[in-house]
Amino acid sequence: MVEDQKKRALLVLAEGCEEIETVAPIDVLTRVGVDVLVASLKPGPVKAAYGTTLVPDCTLSEVEGDFDGIICPGGKANARALAADELVRSKIQEFAQSGALVAAICAAPSHVLGESAGILRGRRACGDPGFLDKLRDSGALVQDVPVCIDDNIITATGPGTALPFALSIAAYLVGDEAVEPFSKKWGIDYCRRG
């Protein structure tokens, strides 16, 4: 974890990521002063679920340095690719074990955090309603809420919760005081720790 300096977040994506679930955290975190590094599984641009081309900063294998959190957007194809990647799995486990933030939305909580990395056993979580059985099978205590925080893990249900998810991540990393102005201005509530 990075101490006494600007917070840093690592967002990992693959082909088929949900546009809004990817861009909302990048946008909100940047607005509150968090450095966001976007890493893909393969070099080059990434085609998102509905055709938008996203340009990552680097590949996951090129990532260096310390981060305060890791974020996995959803999208079924994206979640499956992230879940199948050994480096993603080990990074998620490393962040979870160190107490750093681990955040995932839509299909990523069930596929990446639960089934692949195995970090949700006995933890409260939510995710895409179509994958709740997979989430339960991973040992998660499934919650019927749009965004859920369990210690250092933040999960959310899908595209409609992308901004509350992003605001919750921002509040976790830099505090409510930095997020409240956006929450109020935009009329969007978020999940607070505790």
N, C-alpha and C positions, 0 to 999 in steps of 0.2 A: 504494500500500500504506500502511496506517495504521501509524505508528511510535509507540512509547512510550505507548500507551494501550490500552484494552480492545479486543480483537479483534472484528471485525465480519464477518459472513457474509451474503451475499445468496442466498436460495433462490428460484428462479424456477419457477412452475408454471402449468399450464393445465388445462382440463377433461380428465378421464380419467387424472390422475396416480395412481400407486399409493399407497395410503394409508400403508403401513408405510415405504415408501421416502421419503416426504415427512416424516412425523412423527418417525421415528427420528433423522435429523440435527438437527431442531429440538430435540428432547428432550435428546439427548446434549450438543449444543453449549451449550444453555442451562445444563445442569448443571455444565459446566466453566467457565462465566463468559463465553462468547462471546455477543455481541448478534447475534441472527438477525433479519433483515428478510425477510418473505415477500412476494414481489411476483408478481402474476398478469398475464396479458396483457390482460385486460378487467376493468372495475370489477365489484365485487360478489363474493358467495360463489362458490366453485369446487366443482363436484360431482366427486368422485374416482371412480376406476374401479369401485369396488364400492358406490357410493351415499353415502359419507360426505361431508358438506358441510364444507368448509374455508373459513375466513375470512382472506384475505390482509390484510396491513397496508396495501397500496397497489398500484397498477399499476406495471409496470416503467417506464413513461414518467414516472412521478412520483418515481422513486428519485433521491435526492440524496446526495452525500457519497462518501467513500472506503470501500472494503471490502477485506478481506484475502483473500477468496475468494468464488467463485460456485458454487452447487450446483444441479444439475438432476436431479430425481427421474425415475423411469421411468414406465412405462405407455405403451402404444403410441400412444394418441390424444394424450396429453400430449407425448410425444417428437416426434410429427409436427407438432403445433402449434408447439412451441418451435423446431423446425428450420425451419419456414416463416416465422418471424418475423425480420425484418431487424434489429430492435433486439437481440434475443437473440443473433443471429449476431455482431453487432458487439461486444456486451459480452463474449461468450466469447473472441473474438479479442483484444480489448483486455486482458482479464485474463491470457490465455496469454502474450501478448507482453511484458507487464510483469513476468512472473514470479510473479504472484499465483496462489493456488490455483484450480484448475478441477476440479470433481468431478462425476461423472455415474454413474448406475446403471441397469441393465436395458437398455431400448431407447435411452436417452439417449446413451450413448457412441457408438453407431453412427450414429444419426440426427442428433444435435445436434452433438457434438464432431467426429465424423468427416466425415459427408456434408455437413452444412451449413457448419460453421465451418472445416473443413479443418485442424484443429490436431493430428491424430493421425499424420500421415505420419512414418514412422520411429520412432514412439513405441510403447512397450509399453502394451497396454490389454486389458481384458476387457469383457464385456457379456453381454446376453441371448444364450443359445446359439442361439436362433432367428434371430439377426441377425449371426452371425459372418462370413458372406460379405460383408455390407454393411460390417462393420468392416474386414475385409481389403481390400475395394475402396477404402476411404478411405486405405489405406497404413499402417494400424496393424499392429504386430507383435503378433498375437493371442496372449494368454497363457491357459493352462488353469489359472487360479487364481480363487478367489472374489473377492478384492480385489487390485488392482494399483496400485502407485505408480511413476510414471516422472517424476522431478523434481517439477514442480508440478502434475502431473495425476494424479488418483485416480479409478479406475473400479472398478465392481463388477458382478456378474452379475445380481442380481435380489432379490426379496423376502426370501429366506432369508439373504441377506448384508447386509441393511439395518443391523443393529447393528454388525457388524464394519466396514462402510463408514463409519458414523457415528463410531465410535471412532477409525478411521484419520484421518478429517478432523479430529477434535478433537485428536489427537496431533500432527498436522501443524501446526495453528494455535497450540496452547498447550503442547505438549510431553508426553512420555510420563508424566512424574510426575503430571500432572493426570488422566490417563486410566487409569493402572494400577489405582487402587482400584476403579473401575467394572469394568474387565476382569476382575479377580480375583473381585470380589463376584458378578458375573453369570455367571462361567465362560465368558466369550466372549473369544477372542483377536482381535487386529486386526493389520493390516499396518503395519509400522514403516518409516520412511524409512531408506535406506542399506543 
